[in-house]
Amino acid sequence: MGETEIITVPHLGTSTIGYRFGRPYDASLPTLVMVNSFSTSADLYRPQFADEDLAATANLLALEPYGHGRTRAGYEQFTYWDSAIADLQVLEALGIRAAFVLGTSQGGWVAARMAVLAPDTIRGIVPLGTSMDTESPRSRELGCWDGVAFCTPAIDALAAEVDDDWVIPLELVDATLAEGFGDDIAPEERAFWHETHQRNYTGDAGRRRLRLSSINLRDRDGLHGRLDAVRCPVLWMHGTEDRVYSVANAEEEIRLFTHSADAQVRVVDGGAHFLSASHPDEVGQATAEFIRRWA
């Protein structure tokens, strides 16, 4: 697995996007873009980079959204649409003319936005533990979390300017880890994400990136009226132990991909919200089969 590097794209007043290839790029293989979940980084996909079958099936390329990892923008304001546009510009800059996109949680709706924006580029999407809605009463009625209640205290707490020695409080990290991994996160995994978050979110610039990422999560626009623009196949994988978004929501929203070449939900027994981390074998096998079918 390579290190996370940066590449420059023109979006948002010129941006540097954090990206990581699992192996040197092989033009004979299709490419799988992987977009990470809230406040994490390309490191979320360490299990996928270590998956020999998946790595033999496609080039594995992790891209960090705005507000995450090493990605930075010339403008301070950004949305998930901006991340989708920037990721498409990364593909162009790397000379990759077509790709599949896998996204965990927020990465799932970035993947869907990429497919809406560039149907001739995106060959298939694999959303994991995600939602295509706003943080709406409708989604809560279907068993999803209350994202407004989860995000608002952090947004308020992050409103004031801080000194250069500030780092993200561990209680904020642990709140995200609990929702993403559930109660069974290993001590070494928790320690890894403590260190990673406190490296990525430091000083006042880190506070601003984290706050805007939280605002985007809470206040994002929904995609229900746009999903009929997705033409590519969709493999939506969802865990039964997902604390954030429900299987019932996934099974309802998959029907909105009315013009997709194929759209299905695959339920993973025991799977957590960060499904790529909790059940990497199931995700890797299903994704490799999906790519081989549609490449």
VODOFI-897580 format. One line per field, with one value per residue (C-alpha): x, y, z; chain; residue number from 0. Coordinates in nm, 3 decimals, m for minus. Layout:
BEGIN
xx [X/...]
yy [Y/...]
zz [Z/...]
c [A/...]
k [NUM/...]
This chain:
BEGIN
xx [0.000/0.136/0.140/m0.122/m0.003/m0.161/m0.263/m0.371/m0.707/m0.868/m1.188/m1.262/m0.990/m0.737/m0.734/m0.491/m0.665/m0.531/m0.507/m0.356/m0.303/m0.279/m0.024/0.133/m0.137/m0.202/m0.381/m0.496/m0.720/m1.038/m1.012/m1.205/m1.223/m1.285/m1.430/m1.402/m1.656/m1.698/m1.378/m1.174/m0.914/m0.779/m0.664/m1.022/m0.947/m0.644/m0.837/m0.925/m0.566/m0.462/m0.725/m0.527/m0.829/m0.968/m0.625/m0.587/m0.929/m0.889/m0.658/m0.752/m0.753/m0.865/m0.967/m1.016/m1.315/m1.290/m1.240/m1.066/m0.712/m0.469/m0.731/m0.733/m0.920/m0.843/m1.187/m1.295/m1.656/m1.737/m2.013/m2.039/m2.098/m1.757/m1.595/m1.764/m1.644/m1.290/m1.276/m1.379/m1.104/m0.853/m0.949/m0.897/m0.561/m0.449/m0.562/m0.829/m1.124/m1.365/m1.397/m1.614/m1.674/m1.714/m1.811/m1.867/m2.143/m2.086/m1.867/m2.180/m2.354/m2.034/m2.028/m2.389/m2.314/m2.022/m2.252/m2.512/m2.252/m2.054/m2.258/m2.009/m1.721/m1.868/m1.923/m2.078/m2.114/m2.093/m2.251/m2.188/m2.401/m2.535/m2.847/m2.960/m3.185/m3.134/m3.129/m3.508/m3.804/m3.875/m3.539/m3.582/m3.922/m3.741/m3.501/m3.213/m3.030/m3.105/m2.815/m2.924/m2.906/m2.571/m2.400/m2.539/m2.357/m2.023/m2.096/m2.173/m1.868/m1.642/m1.771/m1.504/m1.155/m0.878/m0.500/m0.243/m0.196/m0.562/m0.636/m0.970/m1.107/m1.104/m1.466/m1.564/m1.354/m1.502/m1.857/m1.788/m1.614/m1.910/m2.151/m1.917/m1.766/m2.015/m1.915/m1.661/m1.386/m1.049/m0.826/m0.553/m0.805/m0.936/m0.580/m0.505/m0.803/m0.729/m0.384/m0.507/m0.778/m0.545/m0.293/m0.551/m0.747/m0.510/m0.507/m0.776/m0.764/m0.835/m1.121/m1.276/m1.245/m1.402/m1.685/m1.773/m1.757/m2.005/m2.230/m2.224/m2.325/m2.613/m2.739/m2.671/m2.920/m3.091/m3.068/m3.413/m3.508/m3.177/m3.123/m3.304/m3.002/m2.781/m2.736/m2.467/m2.527/m2.558/m2.457/m2.571/m2.432/m2.577/m2.511/m2.784/m2.603/m2.568/m2.648/m2.676/m2.881/m3.122/m3.163/m3.527/m3.411/m3.170/m3.439/m3.674/m3.419/m3.273/m3.604/m3.526/m3.245/m3.507/m3.271/m2.978/m2.858/m2.906/m2.972/m2.980/m2.926/m2.710/m2.764/m2.462/m2.550/m2.382/m2.233/m2.162/m2.200/m1.837/m1.902/m1.575/m1.397/m1.628/m1.679/m1.395/m1.409/m1.776/m1.726/m1.413/m1.564/m1.889/m1.709/m1.464/m1.752/m1.940/m1.642/m1.575/m1.939/m1.965/m1.615]
yy [0.000/0.338/0.655/0.926/1.186/1.504/1.603/1.949/2.010/2.342/2.317/2.562/2.810/2.529/2.232/1.965/1.629/1.352/1.027/0.684/0.396/0.046/m0.054/0.118/0.202/m0.071/0.061/m0.292/m0.305/m0.113/0.140/0.142/0.482/0.458/0.757/0.754/0.824/1.127/1.255/0.950/0.935/0.708/0.487/0.362/0.138/m0.041/m0.375/m0.321/m0.235/m0.562/m0.766/m0.960/m1.058/m0.705/m0.560/m0.809/m0.709/m0.330/m0.041/0.072/0.451/0.616/0.983/1.202/1.442/1.810/1.856/1.521/1.386/1.579/1.741/2.123/2.385/2.741/2.840/2.755/2.662/2.331/2.072/1.709/1.818/1.986/1.661/1.475/1.731/1.731/1.350/1.351/1.606/1.378/1.097/1.331/1.448/1.086/0.994/0.752/0.771/0.541/0.410/0.235/0.415/0.261/0.491/0.436/0.642/0.996/0.837/0.665/0.989/1.129/0.820/0.879/1.244/1.140/0.904/1.181/1.429/1.201/0.903/0.835/0.810/0.617/0.250/0.140/0.245/0.048/0.252/0.110/0.193/0.513/0.715/0.919/1.145/1.453/1.401/1.393/1.289/1.030/0.861/0.863/0.699/0.418/0.363/0.592/0.805/1.166/1.328/1.678/1.593/1.417/1.693/2.014/2.002/1.949/2.229/2.464/2.352/2.413/2.766/2.963/3.032/2.824/2.840/2.660/2.391/2.278/1.917/1.748/1.639/1.262/1.260/1.379/1.104/0.839/0.952/0.893/0.562/0.436/0.509/0.373/0.064/m0.018/m0.139/m0.398/m0.171/m0.318/m0.111/m0.087/0.033/0.298/0.411/0.428/0.653/0.871/0.939/0.983/1.231/1.432/1.449/1.558/1.809/2.055/2.431/2.671/2.550/2.196/2.319/2.499/2.193/1.968/2.211/2.252/1.874/1.842/2.111/1.931/1.606/1.768/2.008/1.829/1.820/1.494/1.306/1.155/1.371/1.310/0.936/0.865/1.027/0.737/0.501/0.271/m0.042/0.000/m0.252/m0.110/m0.308/m0.251/m0.408/m0.527/m0.362/m0.022/0.236/0.530/0.429/0.136/m0.157/m0.049/0.288/0.123/m0.112/0.181/0.412/0.152/0.171/0.533/0.426/0.377/0.409/0.214/m0.084/m0.289/m0.180/m0.406/m0.406/m0.676/m0.710/m0.812/m0.990/m0.823/m0.548/m0.212/0.135/0.144/m0.177/m0.169/m0.193/m0.428/m0.681/m0.633/m0.989/m0.963/m0.617/m0.720/m1.034/m0.865/m0.563/m0.774/m0.975/m0.654/m0.506/m0.825/m0.835/m0.474/m0.377]
zz [0.000/m0.101/0.106/0.070/m0.180/m0.316/m0.666/m0.782/m0.953/m1.056/m0.851/m0.566/m0.648/m0.700/m0.464/m0.352/m0.317/m0.096/m0.291/m0.242/m0.481/m0.341/m0.606/m0.906/m1.159/m1.419/m1.728/m1.819/m1.507/m1.426/m1.144/m0.816/m0.646/m0.269/m0.080/0.299/0.572/0.798/0.964/0.856/0.579/0.309/0.598/0.630/0.331/0.472/0.460/0.095/0.003/0.170/m0.020/m0.283/m0.493/m0.501/m0.581/m0.868/m1.003/m1.010/m0.940/m0.588/m0.555/m0.230/m0.261/0.046/0.035/0.119/0.492/0.528/0.535/0.316/0.091/0.092/m0.111/m0.217/m0.085/0.270/0.187/0.020/m0.018/m0.119/m0.477/m0.465/m0.352/m0.637/m0.893/m0.754/m0.761/m1.127/m1.193/m1.019/m1.256/m1.550/m1.415/m1.373/m1.724/m1.598/m1.837/m1.649/m1.295/m1.041/m0.710/m0.364/m0.080/0.292/0.456/0.321/0.057/m0.075/m0.154/m0.307/m0.529/m0.631/m0.708/m0.927/m1.118/m1.162/m1.283/m1.514/m1.635/m1.916/m1.667/m1.375/m1.464/m1.134/m0.771/m0.446/m0.164/0.183/0.488/0.340/0.264/m0.035/0.172/0.384/0.760/0.738/0.953/0.683/0.738/1.116/1.077/0.892/1.182/1.086/1.342/1.430/1.246/1.344/1.714/1.666/1.468/1.618/1.957/1.781/1.533/1.821/2.019/1.718/1.648/1.834/1.702/1.866/1.905/1.693/1.958/1.940/1.840/1.795/2.136/2.175/2.288/1.940/1.785/2.014/1.932/1.562/1.624/1.828/1.545/1.278/1.438/1.713/2.057/1.943/1.811/1.907/2.138/1.873/1.613/1.851/1.925/1.551/1.484/1.787/1.648/1.290/1.383/1.604/1.321/1.062/1.272/1.438/1.490/1.379/1.018/1.139/1.353/1.055/0.830/1.093/1.163/0.796/0.746/1.032/0.882/0.548/0.715/0.901/0.634/0.305/0.020/m0.068/m0.396/m0.431/m0.729/m0.907/m0.874/m1.200/m1.367/m1.252/m1.546/m1.410/m1.199/m0.822/m0.556/m0.221/0.072/0.418/0.757/0.991/1.287/1.120/1.391/1.152/0.849/0.835/0.601/0.561/0.429/0.185/0.057/m0.004/m0.165/m0.402/m0.591/m0.682/m0.916/m1.188/m1.486/m1.345/m1.548/m1.231/m0.873/m0.571/m0.196/m0.039/0.336/0.544/0.866/1.164/0.952/1.119/0.970/0.853/0.664/0.471/0.808/0.998/0.715/0.466/0.330/0.234/0.086/m0.104/m0.254/m0.359/m0.503/m0.703/m0.848/m0.929/m1.112/m1.307/m1.414/m1.529/m1.642]
c [A/A/A/A/A/A/A/A/A/A/A/A/A/A/A/A/A/A/A/A/A/A/A/A/A/A/A/A/A/A/A/A/A/A/A/A/A/A/A/A/A/A/A/A/A/A/A/A/A/A/A/A/A/A/A/A/A/A/A/A/A/A/A/A/A/A/A/A/A/A/A/A/A/A/A/A/A/A/A/A/A/A/A/A/A/A/A/A/A/A/A/A/A/A/A/A/A/A/A/A/A/A/A/A/A/A/A/A/A/A/A/A/A/A/A/A/A/A/A/A/A/A/A/A/A/A/A/A/A/A/A/A/A/A/A/A/A/A/A/A/A/A/A/A/A/A/A/A/A/A/A/A/A/A/A/A/A/A/A/A/A/A/A/A/A/A/A/A/A/A/A/A/A/A/A/A/A/A/A/A/A/A/A/A/A/A/A/A/A/A/A/A/A/A/A/A/A/A/A/A/A/A/A/A/A/A/A/A/A/A/A/A/A/A/A/A/A/A/A/A/A/A/A/A/A/A/A/A/A/A/A/A/A/A/A/A/A/A/A/A/A/A/A/A/A/A/A/A/A/A/A/A/A/A/A/A/A/A/A/A/A/A/A/A/A/A/A/A/A/A/A/A/A/A/A/A/A/A/A/A/A/A/A/A/A/A/A/A/A/A/A/A/A/A/A]
k [0/1/2/3/4/5/6/7/8/9/10/11/12/13/14/15/16/17/18/19/20/21/22/23/24/25/26/27/28/29/30/31/32/33/34/35/36/37/38/39/40/41/42/43/44/45/46/47/48/49/50/51/52/53/54/55/56/57/58/59/60/61/62/63/64/65/66/67/68/69/70/71/72/73/74/75/76/77/78/79/80/81/82/83/84/85/86/87/88/89/90/91/92/93/94/95/96/97/98/99/100/101/102/103/104/105/106/107/108/109/110/111/112/113/114/115/116/117/118/119/120/121/122/123/124/125/126/127/128/129/130/131/132/133/134/135/136/137/138/139/140/141/142/143/144/145/146/147/148/149/150/151/152/153/154/155/156/157/158/159/160/161/162/163/164/165/166/167/168/169/170/171/172/173/174/175/176/177/178/179/180/181/182/183/184/185/186/187/188/189/190/191/192/193/194/195/196/197/198/199/200/201/202/203/204/205/206/207/208/209/210/211/212/213/214/215/216/217/218/219/220/221/222/223/224/225/226/227/228/229/230/231/232/233/234/235/236/237/238/239/240/241/242/243/244/245/246/247/248/249/250/251/252/253/254/255/256/257/258/259/260/261/262/263/264/265/266/267/268/269/270/271/272/273/274/275/276/277/278/279/280/281/282/283/284/285/286/287/288/289/290/291/292/293/294]
